[in-house]
């Protein structure tokens, strides 16, 4: 699939993923800067409703299936890293039959409105239309999505 040569024709979306959990014990984070810099991520799932993209400030996770789809289209503005995923007692009690997929840490380092992944001034995730299409096709039932028009 050919990419548009003029990036201005690419549409972008501000995506607020489902907060399926929080930072778990073992997360290593430098809180002396804002946003904090995480060097090791442990994500503790409290409840998961099928979204392939989830968050807890300041980190994002995608399912391995979504990671493969994003890598297949050659996304910019993000790399992937390992994440340890644990579950809370609430999750085990309230969703005992839910089997979590494998997740990868989506480390966003791109510019909002230019790369496929970026963070805007409000520290929200901005995703290009082509990357969003991959995620949306796999499932974002709990995400809040709106057009992104700033940052250019």
Backbone as CSV, one residue per row, in Angstrom:
resi,resn,N_x,N_y,N_z,CA_x,CA_y,CA_z,C_x,C_y,C_z
1,UNK,0.846,-1.185,0.000,0.000,0.000,0.000,0.885,1.238,0.000
2,UNK,0.655,2.131,-0.919,1.465,3.349,-1.011,1.022,4.353,0.052
3,UNK,2.006,5.000,0.656,1.714,6.039,1.637,1.553,7.361,0.914
4,UNK,0.682,8.237,1.449,0.589,9.553,0.846,1.927,10.274,0.987
5,UNK,2.331,10.961,-0.066,3.600,11.681,0.014,3.438,12.987,0.765
6,UNK,2.242,13.555,0.749,1.982,14.787,1.482,1.337,14.415,2.808
7,UNK,2.111,14.556,3.890,1.625,14.160,5.211,0.388,14.953,5.634
8,UNK,0.177,16.120,5.057,-0.964,16.933,5.481,-2.306,16.285,5.126
9,UNK,-2.297,15.316,4.215,-3.547,14.647,3.883,-3.869,13.531,4.879
10,UNK,-2.892,13.160,5.676,-3.113,12.124,6.687,-3.924,12.716,7.833
11,UNK,-4.959,11.985,8.246,-5.760,12.432,9.382,-5.202,11.802,10.660
12,UNK,-5.416,12.507,11.762,-4.939,12.045,13.065,-6.076,12.072,14.071
13,UNK,-5.959,11.212,15.073,-6.970,11.115,16.109,-6.331,11.195,17.485
14,UNK,-6.998,11.904,18.389,-6.608,11.881,19.794,-7.347,10.702,20.404
15,UNK,-6.591,9.776,20.939,-7.173,8.541,21.469,-6.892,8.474,22.970
16,UNK,-7.956,8.325,23.731,-7.827,8.099,25.175,-8.214,6.648,25.415
17,UNK,-7.194,5.784,25.553,-7.470,4.354,25.708,-8.115,4.040,27.056
18,UNK,-8.682,2.855,27.145,-9.230,2.359,28.395,-8.103,2.238,29.416
19,UNK,-8.381,2.645,30.646,-7.451,2.447,31.753,-7.844,1.110,32.378
20,UNK,-7.197,0.056,31.919,-7.554,-1.292,32.349,-6.882,-1.680,33.654
21,UNK,-6.000,-0.821,34.138,-5.275,-1.119,35.362,-4.352,0.022,35.720
22,UNK,-3.278,-0.326,36.401,-2.341,0.698,36.844,-0.935,0.153,36.932
23,UNK,-0.051,0.992,37.441,1.338,0.581,37.603,1.414,-0.442,38.730
24,UNK,2.049,-1.552,38.444,2.158,-2.617,39.432,3.461,-2.561,40.200
25,UNK,3.528,-3.357,41.271,4.756,-3.465,42.055,5.885,-3.945,41.151
26,UNK,7.019,-3.271,41.227,8.149,-3.621,40.385,8.381,-2.632,39.258
27,UNK,7.418,-1.721,39.028,7.613,-0.678,38.027,8.736,0.239,38.505
28,UNK,9.639,0.595,37.590,10.736,1.517,37.916,10.476,2.807,37.149
29,UNK,10.363,3.932,37.908,9.945,5.189,37.300,10.682,6.360,37.945
30,UNK,11.127,7.293,37.086,11.737,8.539,37.547,10.643,9.599,37.608
31,UNK,10.229,9.957,38.824,9.156,10.932,38.999,9.683,12.353,39.173
32,UNK,10.997,12.539,38.998,11.555,13.890,39.136,11.311,14.727,37.886
33,UNK,10.805,14.096,36.831,10.481,14.806,35.585,9.009,14.585,35.273
34,UNK,8.454,15.476,34.429,7.052,15.320,34.036,6.946,15.382,32.529
35,UNK,6.344,14.400,31.872,5.791,13.201,32.499,6.898,12.291,33.032
36,UNK,6.566,11.458,34.024,7.571,10.545,34.577,8.145,9.633,33.493
37,UNK,9.391,9.219,33.678,10.044,8.310,32.736,10.089,6.922,33.360
38,UNK,9.462,5.980,32.673,9.400,4.604,33.155,10.494,3.802,32.461
39,UNK,11.305,3.104,33.251,12.352,2.271,32.654,12.020,0.780,32.736
40,UNK,11.137,0.420,33.661,10.630,-0.962,33.724,9.148,-0.869,34.050
41,UNK,8.330,-1.569,33.256,6.886,-1.472,33.416,6.279,-2.795,33.869
42,UNK,5.552,-2.708,34.982,4.696,-3.798,35.431,3.279,-3.229,35.417
43,UNK,2.405,-3.832,34.636,1.030,-3.344,34.486,0.096,-4.288,35.225
44,UNK,-0.637,-3.747,36.171,-1.569,-4.551,36.969,-2.985,-4.329,36.444
45,UNK,-3.551,-5.364,35.846,-4.883,-5.283,35.247,-5.946,-5.381,36.343
46,UNK,-6.858,-4.398,36.332,-7.992,-4.375,37.268,-9.257,-4.895,36.580
47,UNK,-9.386,-4.616,35.286,-10.539,-5.053,34.504,-10.253,-4.836,33.035
48,UNK,-10.529,-5.827,32.201,-10.217,-5.704,30.776,-11.450,-6.057,29.969
49,UNK,-11.780,-5.172,29.010,-13.012,-5.329,28.240,-12.754,-5.549,26.753
50,UNK,-11.557,-6.015,26.423,-11.266,-6.412,25.063,-10.491,-5.411,24.224
51,UNK,-10.137,-4.250,24.787,-9.398,-3.253,24.005,-7.976,-3.732,23.707
52,UNK,-7.534,-3.498,22.466,-6.177,-3.889,22.075,-5.156,-2.815,22.451
53,UNK,-5.639,-1.673,22.939,-4.787,-0.574,23.397,-5.317,-0.141,24.756
54,UNK,-4.461,-0.196,25.787,-4.841,0.224,27.129,-3.758,1.144,27.676
55,UNK,-4.064,1.814,28.780,-3.123,2.780,29.314,-3.160,2.830,30.831
56,UNK,-2.134,3.367,31.384,-2.086,3.962,32.714,-0.988,5.007,32.610
57,UNK,-1.250,6.200,33.085,-0.284,7.285,32.905,1.063,6.904,33.501
58,UNK,2.159,7.061,32.761,2.297,7.627,31.423,2.552,6.575,30.340
59,UNK,2.004,5.383,30.486,2.355,4.276,29.583,1.156,3.757,28.787
60,UNK,1.494,3.124,27.653,0.494,2.500,26.788,0.913,1.065,26.508
61,UNK,-0.075,0.200,26.407,0.161,-1.190,26.041,-0.726,-1.545,24.865
62,UNK,-0.223,-2.432,24.017,-1.026,-2.992,22.930,-0.910,-4.510,23.010
63,UNK,-1.917,-5.187,22.499,-1.820,-6.644,22.430,-0.725,-7.013,21.430
64,UNK,-0.191,-8.213,21.586,0.822,-8.690,20.635,0.263,-8.712,19.216
65,UNK,-1.022,-9.036,19.085,-1.661,-9.051,17.763,-1.648,-7.647,17.152
66,UNK,-1.962,-6.630,17.977,-1.923,-5.251,17.488,-0.496,-4.843,17.147
67,UNK,0.455,-5.245,17.965,1.872,-4.946,17.691,2.270,-5.498,16.320
68,UNK,1.901,-6.742,16.051,2.231,-7.343,14.744,1.606,-6.550,13.596
69,UNK,0.342,-6.132,13.775,-0.327,-5.356,12.739,0.335,-4.003,12.518
70,UNK,0.740,-3.360,13.604,1.404,-2.055,13.491,2.783,-2.192,12.855
71,UNK,3.521,-3.224,13.237,4.833,-3.451,12.624,4.701,-3.762,11.137
72,UNK,3.630,-4.459,10.763,3.404,-4.831,9.360,3.230,-3.602,8.471
73,UNK,2.692,-2.510,9.020,2.532,-1.297,8.202,3.680,-0.317,8.419
74,UNK,4.645,-0.677,9.268,5.827,0.157,9.448,5.553,1.476,10.147
75,UNK,4.896,1.429,11.305,4.554,2.669,12.011,5.797,3.426,12.469
76,UNK,5.621,4.744,12.592,6.675,5.617,13.100,6.242,6.207,14.438
77,UNK,7.211,6.671,15.206,6.909,7.363,16.449,6.710,6.471,17.651
78,UNK,7.029,5.193,17.519,6.879,4.291,18.657,7.788,3.080,18.499
79,UNK,8.191,2.555,19.634,8.909,1.291,19.683,8.154,0.391,20.651
80,UNK,8.544,-0.863,20.673,7.871,-1.819,21.535,8.877,-2.409,22.503
81,UNK,8.419,-2.696,23.714,9.269,-3.288,24.732,8.450,-4.298,25.527
82,UNK,9.160,-5.085,26.314,8.487,-6.078,27.146,7.801,-5.401,28.312
83,UNK,6.699,-5.988,28.739,5.963,-5.536,29.910,5.567,-6.773,30.707
84,UNK,5.627,-6.647,32.010,5.121,-7.713,32.867,3.681,-7.360,33.218
85,UNK,2.759,-8.266,32.947,1.348,-8.025,33.233,0.914,-8.922,34.385
86,UNK,0.326,-8.296,35.410,-0.218,-9.029,36.543,-1.708,-8.701,36.631
87,UNK,-2.420,-9.408,37.474,-3.847,-9.130,37.649,-4.139,-8.882,39.129
88,UNK,-5.124,-8.037,39.377,-5.536,-7.719,40.742,-6.507,-8.781,41.254
89,UNK,-6.742,-8.765,42.559,-7.738,-9.670,43.137,-9.121,-9.368,42.567
90,UNK,-9.414,-8.064,42.362,-10.704,-7.690,41.782,-10.889,-8.318,40.405
91,UNK,-9.849,-8.251,39.573,-9.930,-8.841,38.239,-10.199,-10.342,38.352
92,UNK,-9.455,-11.013,39.214,-9.605,-12.457,39.364,-10.994,-12.816,39.882
93,UNK,-11.558,-11.947,40.723,-12.873,-12.198,41.292,-14.002,-11.867,40.318
94,UNK,-13.873,-10.711,39.631,-14.955,-10.216,38.789,-14.914,-10.738,37.353
95,UNK,-13.723,-11.122,36.887,-13.595,-11.624,35.515,-12.809,-12.938,35.503
96,UNK,-13.254,-13.926,36.280,-12.461,-15.161,36.414,-12.302,-15.946,35.112
97,UNK,-13.223,-15.759,34.175,-13.161,-16.519,32.923,-12.475,-15.766,31.796
98,UNK,-11.991,-14.543,32.078,-11.334,-13.746,31.048,-9.858,-14.122,30.985
99,UNK,-9.442,-14.538,29.801,-8.033,-14.853,29.588,-7.397,-13.668,28.864
100,UNK,-6.410,-13.064,29.513,-5.750,-11.898,28.919,-4.846,-12.324,27.777
101,UNK,-4.824,-11.526,26.706,-3.860,-11.798,25.635,-2.473,-11.335,26.076
102,UNK,-1.467,-11.688,25.305,-0.118,-11.175,25.557,-0.098,-9.694,25.160
103,UNK,0.568,-8.883,25.969,0.676,-7.456,25.703,2.122,-7.053,25.483
104,UNK,2.302,-5.940,24.771,3.611,-5.316,24.581,3.501,-3.859,25.023
105,UNK,4.570,-3.319,25.515,4.650,-1.922,25.916,4.849,-1.084,24.662
106,UNK,3.938,-0.154,24.405,4.026,0.761,23.271,4.702,2.034,23.779
107,UNK,5.978,2.206,23.448,6.750,3.359,23.924,6.689,4.456,22.857
108,UNK,5.915,5.474,23.141,5.655,6.536,22.166,6.733,7.607,22.267
109,UNK,7.389,7.882,21.128,8.439,8.902,21.108,8.326,9.822,19.885
110,UNK,7.199,9.732,19.183,7.021,10.530,17.974,6.369,11.875,18.249
111,UNK,6.187,12.634,17.178,5.553,13.949,17.272,4.102,13.860,16.831
112,UNK,3.216,14.385,17.670,1.780,14.371,17.385,1.492,15.107,16.086
113,UNK,0.721,14.481,15.218,0.362,15.106,13.957,1.401,14.953,12.868
114,UNK,2.522,14.316,13.159,3.555,14.075,12.159,3.868,12.594,12.024
115,UNK,4.105,11.943,13.165,4.396,10.508,13.162,3.096,9.725,13.380
116,UNK,3.173,8.410,13.214,1.992,7.585,13.444,1.551,7.619,14.906
117,UNK,2.508,7.778,15.811,2.207,7.904,17.231,2.925,9.113,17.800
118,UNK,2.224,9.880,18.622,2.823,11.026,19.291,2.002,11.381,20.514
119,UNK,2.547,12.275,21.321,1.865,12.761,22.519,1.670,14.265,22.341
120,UNK,0.424,14.738,22.545,0.166,16.169,22.367,0.477,16.959,23.637
121,UNK,0.207,18.268,23.587,0.523,19.151,24.702,-0.216,18.762,25.973
122,UNK,-1.389,18.140,25.830,-2.180,17.716,26.987,-1.794,16.311,27.465
123,UNK,-0.698,15.793,26.931,-0.176,14.465,27.261,-1.122,13.335,26.855
124,UNK,-1.920,13.583,25.806,-2.801,12.555,25.250,-2.161,11.929,24.020
125,UNK,-2.533,10.703,23.750,-2.013,9.962,22.615,-2.653,10.446,21.325
126,UNK,-1.815,10.683,20.310,-2.294,11.057,18.979,-1.826,9.972,18.007
127,UNK,-2.779,9.452,17.233,-2.526,8.309,16.353,-2.925,8.672,14.936
128,UNK,-2.083,8.311,13.972,-2.422,8.543,12.564,-3.586,7.654,12.168
129,UNK,-4.248,8.058,11.101,-5.393,7.284,10.611,-4.998,5.851,10.271
130,UNK,-3.849,5.677,9.630,-3.456,4.326,9.221,-3.151,3.430,10.418
131,UNK,-2.529,3.973,11.459,-2.277,3.183,12.670,-3.582,2.953,13.437
132,UNK,-4.422,3.992,13.473,-5.721,3.869,14.143,-6.556,2.764,13.500
133,UNK,-6.528,2.689,12.166,-7.307,1.667,11.462,-6.912,0.254,11.912
134,UNK,-5.617,0.019,12.124,-5.148,-1.288,12.595,-5.730,-1.572,13.979
135,UNK,-5.629,-0.595,14.872,-6.121,-0.775,16.243,-7.636,-0.928,16.274
136,UNK,-8.318,-0.075,15.530,-9.780,-0.075,15.534,-10.334,-1.395,14.994
137,UNK,-9.693,-1.926,13.964,-10.153,-3.188,13.386,-10.044,-4.330,14.392
138,UNK,-9.032,-4.275,15.254,-8.831,-5.334,16.251,-9.671,-5.108,17.509
139,UNK,-10.104,-3.870,17.741,-11.022,-3.615,18.835,-10.591,-2.565,19.838
140,UNK,-11.337,-1.460,19.864,-11.152,-0.385,20.846,-12.506,-0.009,21.449
141,UNK,-13.240,-0.971,22.008,-14.601,-0.680,22.448,-14.719,0.354,23.565
142,UNK,-13.679,0.528,24.371,-13.777,1.432,25.518,-13.024,2.743,25.327
143,UNK,-12.339,2.914,24.205,-11.532,4.113,23.985,-12.397,5.328,23.634
144,UNK,-11.912,6.489,24.026,-12.519,7.756,23.634,-11.689,8.316,22.474
145,UNK,-12.355,8.635,21.370,-11.648,9.027,20.141,-12.238,10.318,19.606
146,UNK,-11.350,11.254,19.237,-11.821,12.472,18.575,-10.756,12.908,17.577
147,UNK,-11.169,13.670,16.552,-10.190,14.147,15.576,-9.140,15.040,16.260
148,UNK,-7.907,14.938,15.774,-6.825,15.781,16.274,-6.494,16.785,15.188
149,UNK,-6.521,18.058,15.537,-6.221,19.068,14.520,-5.117,20.020,14.935
150,UNK,-4.528,19.820,16.068,-3.489,20.725,16.550,-2.096,20.196,16.313
151,UNK,-1.139,20.955,16.781,0.233,20.512,16.755,0.966,20.688,15.462
152,UNK,0.361,21.339,14.452,1.064,21.503,13.176,1.633,22.877,13.055
